[in-house]
């Protein structure tokens, strides 16, 4: 049998094992690892048999096959289950940041070293300090809000 046959056979086996990993043995890794090894073996064999030009062609075809397989998988039920389909609503605190908390005061429920939990109004909020340790029960004030990072410091009398 010719080298071309073995190259095509290795690439086909690579696709088969990668598909097996995605659809049947999800999370195991053995079939995916074998698929990658077969893909590398087929590409290496193409370089050895047909030189740089032939190896590059097989490399690009291999990359194209994997990309096409990825696109096809993402359109299946399994692929859609792998990707979170819902977006975060615009009014979500994660998008708008918690700028409503700026300059608000609360009490440390846990020691802040430098991260911990603070109660502001009736809400428990994960916060950080600028590096200092603050005892549980101490009064704190929000001094900075960057996205979901809320920075507090201790209120001193």
C-alpha angles and dihedrals in degrees: 000000000000128000090247090060092052093046092052091044092052092048092047090049089049091055091045093052093044090051090047089053093051100042107027114017099032113179098009096099099201096100091043091050091050090048091054091047091051090048091052092044093052092048093047091049090052091053091049095046102036105024128232096320094051092043092051091050092051090045092054092045089050092050090047092050092051091046091049091048089050092052091048092048092050090057092055128086090255093052093048090051089056094057125062105240102192123082125219110262116247093242092055116122088230091064101038096038118226097279087145086074096057111125092003118137129223145150128268108242092188132025109278107224085174097302127046146116127294130187113224113179101325096327129101110218133186108234142167134213128220088262102292125120116244122190122236110265095031119132113248137185128211107242102169139021121191112170105300094344111102117189123199137180132199117267110232121199 
